[in-house]
Amino acid sequence: FNKPEWYLTQVLMWIGNHSKFLDDKIQPILDKAGSSVNAGLEFSRALVMLILEKLAADIPCLLYDDTLFCHLVDEVLLFERELYSVHGYLSSLPSCMHILSEESCFQRWLTVEKKFALQKMDSMLSSEAAWISQYKDISDVDEMKVPDCAETFMTLLLVITDRYKNLPTASRKLQFLGLQKELVDDFRIRLTQVMKEETRASLGFRYCAILNAVNYIATVLADWADNV
């Protein structure tokens, strides 16, 4: 169970390898019989059901191993992305996100997501390049003088959104949104702490970088306001 990519990749290969046969040989038979069944989707659905059984058995065994659990979630998300984008799977059919949405699994997912996000925030703010813009030498790209830590933080929020956007229920998505709000507030507190150290040099490099960071984050969040 510590290598979920083995069976997830195998299922994707089976779906891909059988698609032409199902479309060319099986679907015409179903159509001729007046059936509304889509052979390719039905084949995929049956294989996904096997994966759900496997996940239901494996998840309790690794629920409290952060590394293995995180790896499982990452692999499941990659699997889901390919299943929908490459193989045309439908959101109305059973999916792995339903397993990840079950209470004990979901709460663990939230916990490890927060843990690793906070670790990322620690590293981005302790970096030597935290207050330097990575585009500082390209004037037409760097109008807002965004420090690296602010850009990295917003990328972190965007990645989290991308990970939870396909959850099947709005209530679960809102719990992830709550986590993102916590992270924004945590980042605000961190910026305030650094700013207090710089009050004697309010025109100094780092103080100005903090103001640029706040302006950039506020601007991006306003842009995201239209994203339901």
Secondary structure, DSSP 4 states (H G I P E B T S, - for coil): ---HHHHHHHHHHHHHHHHHHIIIIIHHHHHHTT----HHHHHHHHHHHHHHHHHHHHHHHHTT-HHHHHHHHHHHHHHHHHHHHTT---TTS--HHHHHTSHHHHHHHHHHHHHHHHHHHHHHHHSTTTTS-TTTT-TTT-TT---HHHHHHHHHHHHHHHHHTT-S-HHHHHHHHHHHHHHHHHHHHHHHHHHHHTGGGTTSHHHHHHHHHHHHHHHHHHHGGG--
